[in-house]
Amino acid sequence: MTKPVGHLQPPYYAVIFTSLHSSEDYDSYEKTALRMVELAAEQEGFLGIESASGDFDKPRITVSYWRDIDSIKNWRENAEHKIAQEKGRSLWYKHYRIRICLVEHEYGDRN
């Protein structure tokens, strides 16, 4: 699980990625997932990321936060990210879903 993202100033976008993994090549998946977090953090408009998972065969959720839709589109088209997307579809995921949401308001504790 990643460290929770602190307060962000709305409006911004959340990309919610839910997945159910196959048992194929887990080591390669873990290395690539870590690399994608590093790479996303280098992208213009990236605001942060949070993820949670249980056992390998249980659903996982990752939420990345972005300044605007153009930043999300640029991330989706990043060459290294596109290679990881294809491996995900062909090897690592039994199922996945991506949802893009506009965050208009947020609240919580002071952290």
N, C-alpha and C positions, 0 to 999 in steps of 0.2 A: 504494500500500500504506500502510495506517495504521501508526502507531507501536505496537509490541507492548504489550499490557496487562501491567502488573507483577503481582506476587503478589496473588492474591485469597484470602480466607479461606473455604474450603468450609464447608458446602455452599452452592452457588449454581447458577444455571441458565445454560446456553449455548443460544442460538438460532443454529443453523447454517443459513445461507441460501446455497444454491448456485444458480447461474443460467447460462444460455446466452442471450446477447443476440441480438436481431434487429438489422437495420441501420437501424431506424426512429428518427429524431429523436434522435440520440446527444447533441447539445448539451443538449437539454431533459433527457435522462436524467442527465447529469453534474451539472447544476445541482440537480436534485431529489435526487439521491443525497447531495450535500453538505448540502443542507437537512435531509434526514432524519437525518444524523449529528448535526447541531446540535440538532434537535428531540428526538431520543432522549436526548441528554445532559441535557436539561432535565427528563426524566421521573423521577418518584419510583421508586427501585429500580434505576436504570441504574447499572452498574458499569464499563462500558467496551466497546470495540469494536475488532476487528482485521479487516482484509480484505486479500485478495491477488488479483491478476488478471494475466493475461498479455495477449496480443493480444486485440483486441476480439472476435474470433470464437472465442475459447477460453473454457472454463468459468471462472467467477469464484466466489469464496467469501468470505462475510462472516460473522463470528461476533460476536454481541453477547452481553454478559454481564449477568445480572439477578439481583437479590436473591431473588426468589420468583416463583411462577406468576402471582400477582395483578398484579405489575408488568408481566409479559409481556402478559397479557390487556388491561390498560389501554393499553399501547403499541399493540397490535393495533387497538384501538377508537378511537385518537386520530383526530380528524376529518381533519386534514391528511395523516396517514399513510394513512388509508383512500383518499383521492384518489390518492395515489402508488401504492398497491397496485393500484387499478383501471387506472391508466395502464400499470403494469408488465404486468398480464395482457393488456391489449388492444393494447399498442404495443411495449413494450421487450423482452419476453422471449419467446424461442422455447420455453424450458423453464425451470422453477424448481422447487425443492424446499425445504421448511422442515422442520428437525428440531429438537426441543426435548429437551435432555438435562440431567439432574441431574449436576453435578460434585461428587463426593464426596471426591476427593483430587486434589491437583496437586503437581508437583515440578519442579525445574529449577534454573537458576543463581540467583544472588542478586538479579538485577535484577527 
